[in-house]
């Protein structure tokens, strides 16, 4: 974890330092450096801050706290993501309206219970473009939108705590955007719009990688989308729910698993989020055996390509009008 942390931070920061020196005269080199930084940003998101905010990076909570701020460094916010991911997604996985990960804009349909629009017929084609833009939306607008929505849900209830958190969000974004975009615009010999396109290219790499990896775990034909009954109760226990709504992929690809922070073992992560992802591969054999013992599913795709194919199939299936289910 320490080696990965240092490496990913260097991959993210070093290209930006080079850009900020103003010595990069080649536009292609500028784009290449931004794209390389995008891979580092994805590595930070999947392999550092994810464990840290789950308090599974270290037994030392101060280490978890400060490494969680690496999310702030790349333009998002740890406090808001903790609510969206740790609280809502991990508690209410694949439950419409409760799981924030499956509540996208109207032109994307991730559950069979979501309202259908005719544009959804083509979502299996255009979704990937919006996956690439997801982190641009995240760092510019989504954090603020979520803050307002989460307050209505009962988080940041006190006005003073809301304002304090809002000030922190703005301050971190000023620091991040200043280093990643504003300073390059000032220092780089290229026109400002070229630098902005480089910034978008960086985020496109990050967004496409992160969003695709997370979607393969939950938006596939084998996973379920439970609904609560009239009393607001979801049938079954929490652990079984995680097995029904989550899927693994590429269990034998150690290098790929290392880069994406073990997120190909999403079942293990959802059942044991307080355990560092470096242990998921060994734990997975125990989890699979236990699931079989109790007659519960253990969804698993053998490689990344087949998992992407299943997600593509699910997007297409959800895009059909005749796929509507009673909610």
N, C-alpha and C positions, 0 to 999 in steps of 0.2 A: 504493500500500500504506500509506503514511504517513497519507494522508487517511482511508482506510477504517479504519485502526487507531484514530485519534483519534475518529472518528465513532461506531464501534461501542462503544468503551469509554464514551463519553459517553451513548449510548442505554441502555447497561446500568446505569451508575452513577448518572446524574442522577435518574431516577425514584425510585431507592432512597434517595438523599439527601433528596429531598422527603418521602418516606414517613417517614424517620427523624427529621424535624423535628417530627412530631406535629401538623402543621397540616392534614392531610387528613381532614376530617370526613365526607366523602361516601364511602360504601362503594363506589359505582360508580367514583369517581375512584381509589380505592385499587386496585381490580381493574385499571383501565385502565393505571395506572402500572406495576403488576406485569407486565401483559401486554406493555407497551412494553419493559420491561426484558428480558422473555423474548426479544423479537426481537433486542435487543442481544446477549444471551447467545448466541443462535444465530449471529449475525454473528461474534462472537469465536471460537466453536468452528469455524466453517467457513472464515472468512476471515483469521484472525490466527494462532491457536495451531497450526492444522493445518500451515501453511507453516513456522512457526517450529520446530516439533518435527521436521519433515522437513529442517531446516537449509536451507530454500529461500527463507525470507523475506529474508535478507540474506547477503552474503559475510562479514560479521562474525559469528563464532560466539557472541560475547557477546550481541549483539542477539538472535540466535535463542534463546539460552538464557533470557534474561530475558522475552522476549515469549512463550516457551513457558509461563511461569508464569501467563499469563493464564488458562490452563486451571485452575490451582490456585485462582485468584481466583474462578472461578465454581463451585467446590466439588469438582471432580474432581482428578486428579493426573497431572502430565506424565510422570513416570518410569514409572508403570504403563501409561499409555496408549501410551507409546513402544514398550513390549514388545508389547502387545496389537495395536497398529496397524502400526507400522513393521516390526517383526520378524515377527509371526505372520501378520497379514492380507496384507501385501504380498509375503511370501515364499510362503505356502501358500494363495493366493486360491482360495476356493470348495472347498477340500479339507476334508471333514468331520473334525472333532476337532482338526485342526491350525489352521484358520482360526477364530479366536475370534469373529469377527463372525457366523458361521452356526452357533454353538452356543448357542441361546437356551434358555429354560426349556422343559420338556417339552410345554407346551400350544401351542408354536409349532414348525412344521416348515419349515425353509428349504432342505433338500436332499432329493432322492429316496432317499438312503441312510440317512436318519434314521428311527428306529423310529416307526411310525404308531400313533396313538391315535384313537379315534372322535371325540374333540373336535375334531380337525383338520379335520373336514368343514365346520366353521363359521369357520375361522381367517381366511378372506378378509373376514369381517364384523367379528370382534372384534380382529384384530391391530392395527388403527389406534388403538384405545383404549390398548393396551399400548405402542405406539410413543410415545404422548403421555406415558406414565408412565416411559419408559425412563431419562430423566436423573434423575428422583427416585430410582429404584433405583440408578443409577450413583453419585450423590453420597452416598447413605446407606450402601449395603451392598456394591455390586459391586466397588469398589476393594479392599476388605478380602478379599473372596472370591478375587479375581484374585491378590492378593499371595500368598495361601497356595498357590493352584494353580501360580503361576509359580515359586514356590520349589521345589515338587516337580518342576518341569520343569528345574530347574538354575539359575534366576535367583535372586538374593539368597541365594546358597549359604551364605555366612558368616552365622552367627547375629547377629554384631555389625552387619553391613551391613543385615540384615533388620530388626533392631530400630531402627536409625537411620532407615531409610526409613519404617518404621511410625510413628515419632515425628513425622517430617515430614508424613506424610499426615494424622495426627490434628491437628497444629498448624494446617495450612492449612485443614482443615475447620472447626476452631473459629473461625478468622478469618472464613471465608466465611459460615458459618451465623450467626455473631454479627452480621454486617452485614446479611445478606439476610433473616434470620428473627427472631433473638432481640431485637435492638434495635427492629425494627418492632413486635413484640409488646409491648415495654415502653413505647414512645413513642406508638404509634397509639391514637386514642380508641376504635377498634373493639374488639370482644371478641377474645380470642386466637385463637379458632377461625376467625374471619373472616380474620384475617391469615394463618393457616395455609392456608386455602382460596385466598387470593390468591397465596401462595407456590407452591402446587400448580398454579394457573392459569398462572403464569409458566413453570414447568417443562414444563407440558403443551404450551405453544406451542413451546418450545425442542425438546423431545423429538420432537414430531410432525414438525417441520421437518427436524431433523438426521437422524433415523432414516429418514424417507421418502426424503430425498435420497440417503443412502448405499445404501438397499435397491434403488433404481431402477437402480443401477449393476451389481448382481450377481444379484439374485433376480428374473430375468425369463426367459421361455421360450427366448430365443436363447442364453443363456449356458450353459456346461457345468459339470459337477461331477465332475472327474476323481478317481479313486482310485489310490493307490499299489499296485504289485504286491506279491508276497510278500516281495520284498527291500526294500520300502519306497521303491521308485523310481517317480516319476511320469513317464509317457511324454512325450517332447517337451522342448523347451528352455523356459527361463523366460519369454522375451519372447513366444513363441507362446502360452504358457499364459495370459499376461495378456490377450491379444487374444481368446482363447477364453472367458474367464471374466468379461469386463468389457464394459459397454455405456455409450455416451454418450446424451445427450438434450438437447433445446433448444439446438442449436448457434448459432442466430441471435438468441437472446434475450440481448442484452448486459447489460441492467440486472439481469435475473435471475441471470445468470452472475456478475456483479459481487458481488451480495449473498451468493450461496452459495459464494463463494471458488473459482469455476471448477470446482466438483465435477460439473458437467454434462459436463465433459471428463475423465471418469474414466480412459479409455484412456490419454490423454496423461499423466495423473498417475501411473498405475501403471507406465508404461514409463519415465517421466522424473521421479521423485518429488523429485529435487534441483533442479528448475527451478520458479521461482515461478509461481503460477497465472495471473498477469496475461499470461503469454505463451502460454497453452494454445491460444487461438483461432487464432493464426497458425501454431503448430506443428501443429495438427490436420490441416491440408491436406497437410503433408508425411507425417505418420503414415498418413493414409488412403491416400495414393498408394503409399507403400511397402508397406502391407499388401496392396493390390491387386496390386502387382508380384510378390509372393511367394505369391499365392493364399491369403492368410490373411483371416479375417473382420474386418470393422470394423463392429461393431454400433452402430446409431445410431437413436434415435427423434427425430422432427422437433420435437416439443414436449413440454412437461411433462405435459399431460393424457394424451396417448397413452402416455407412459412409466408413469404411474400406472396406467392401464388394463392395461398389460402386467404390471405387478407384481401387480395384483389377480387377473389371470388365472392367474399362476403360483402365487399363494397358494392359489387354488381348486384348481388342478391338483394341487399337493402335498398337499392335504387329502383327496384321493380315495384310497381303499384300493387301487384297481386301478392306481394310479400307482407302486406299489412297484417298485423295481428291485433286482436282485441286487447285493449289496455284496461 
